[in-house]
């Protein structure tokens, strides 16, 4: 065994050396085969067409794009902070609207341009020369390659920036830039590449970011959102000079974003007020003159020659003219491309209100609302809010209310107020910015405090929205009040001098009446919904009254006309002003020269349940119990003299749920009326509730007011009824009369009869009595006439059928 040990060891060492030599050769061969292809710059001097792109580079680039795979020679990186999982959250949850990917890219481009512009304030050379110095955003699409690209000439990113800013969601290039520059100036910029950048994967499955920073070479960042990205030095694309170009290779289901019209729509919607110009490579058809075909020109020449053979002199002249004429041409349609600017509307809210003219506000309103009619907004408010939450806003009152403003009022999320964050449109679906009763207002809010790269749902929970809403409501109410203050028709109770100072423009005359006719219901709904601003909204209320002469009046004007000693504000609710003017509830009040407000809108019943007082004055419904009109020295004597009648009448009406019968202080010409308890439903409210589609009649009994019959002690019918009751309280005729009087008063007071048939029978009985017809008179019976049964078929039809049947038998 020892003799074999040394030779076997020598053999093993020889084999190992052979294997290692072979491995080194294989490794050398592999390295030779893996040499990087030559770059364009290396061959510029050797290739005859050195200025052209190397064919190998073109082939390699096209292969890479077609396979949607990362370049082999690129440096690979893994996403940090579990980007793959976070991107799933972003794509599936945070961004529910795919359209906003373009908003995010334009916002990022705008921030990059803001950065380079800021740096150029101290160093103008950073902007470069020629096209590189133009601070703009360009959008271009390629339908054949299914590619959408967006380019800016902003600050650009170095290789380190690409790794840091596009590889980690939590890191933002702009946020770091702002932290560095906060001490030097007010630089409020949005994150350049934060959460928003990854929204591109909503529409693209492969993304390239080509970027050139002044301090570094041009690099390409690429990723398929699969957990990895790659960065390589860019030697094949066109040099950017400076800035960033993002190329989106769109998914098959996102081909709509290759349409010019779609992109223009998105820019107009989301990025119309970006500070920098946004261009799109747009196509258009133009008429172009081209040389006519030879065949066509020869045909024309032959026709011209035949027509010119009328004489030798004319022929010579025509030949001379033909020689002098230019070559014949024809007009054809040709598609051309040029850069078209998409955002030509200036963000006027960034300027001082003193520097903006009325014409500019009207033009901006038409652009913002897409309403290009000739009508101007009724009013507008342009202001800047400072403090914990800073924002700028412009609010408009449209000239007309939408036809469906109050349809599905509590179920609709429609809002006309657009939210911008640093001039970037976020959404117009924020109910938290304005309450529903002010949803008719148009305008926008541009905040510097709210974050940009979050969804609508997350913004709704942001604490700053409550502060913004509070300030917006106050400014909106001030704007509406200003319409009234500037309306000459609102100054009927003021001095002539005040009228001249405040209402010298004819176009402001009647403006608040117009506003009230369009949006008055919204003010009433605001009183119901907004307890904080209830008194301010009450000042904006308008209504007609017994002393307004057909014009609208306010609560302040009503109080200025109140009689001395009057403590309550009197009002009445009903279907129409014409009906209320004839109401028996107003008889004594009108006689004593008290003013009564007419509320004829169905929402007024709900309104007055919330508006209990105004400026220390209580509201009193004159159709309810508790009305006080001065003092009557004979009231106690009257009550005693009619005590027997009221007690008897209440017993007679025990089946009618009458709670009380008493002497009235509100009647003058009417025998009696039916009023309800002070805190129950009025007759008008009962009518409205019964008309509800899904009303529950069993529950209405709890809210229905107690019915009280008030009688007029001075009326002859009541006096005669008292005498009859004193003589014979059990007289059925008197009881029937009392029942009929009550039912009549019930109808006149606005109630709906529960048994109209019974009421009609009593009326007919009364008519019989007035015509001296015996109550026992019967109705003459109609003579009974036997009706003959009609045959289902006429005789002629039956004979015809029999004839056809016999003919058929003969044929058989």
Protein Blocks (a to p, Z undefined) as FASTA:
>chain_A
ZZmmmmmmmmmmmmmmmmmmmmmmmmmmmmmmmpccddfklmmmmpmblmbccfklmmmm
mmmmmnopacfkbccdddehhlmmmmmmmmmmmmmcfklmmmmmmmmmmmmmmmmmmmmm
momklnogajllpccddddddfklopacdddfbebpafklmmmmmmpmkbcfklmmmmmm
mmnoccddddfblmkmmmmmmmbcbdcdddddfkbccdddddehiopacddddfkbcceh
iacdddddddfklmmmmpfklmmmmmmmmmmmgfbdcdddddddddddddddfklmmmmm
mmmmmmmmmbfklmmmmmmmmmmpccddddddddddddddfblcccfklpcfklpcfklm
mmmmmmmnopabfbdcfbdcddddedjbgcdddddddfbdcfklmgokllpccdfbdcde
ehiafbfcbfklpcfklmmpgcddddfkbcfkbcfklmmmpmklmmmmmmmmmmmmmmmm
mmmmmpmklmmmbcfklmmmmmmcfklgoklmmmmmmmmmmmmmmmmmmmmlmmmmmmmp
ccddfklnopacdfklmmmmpcehiabdcddddfblklmmmpmklmmmmmnopacdddfb
fklmmmmmmmmbgehiacddfkbghiaehjafklmmmmmmmmmmmmmmmmmmmmnopabd
cddfkbfklmbdcdddfklccfklmmmmmmpmkbcfklmmmmpccddddddfkbmklmmm
mmmmmmmmmlmklmmmmmmmmmmmmmmnopacfblmlmmmmmmmmmmmmnopafkbccdd
ddddddddddfbdfklmmmmmmmmmmmmmmZZ
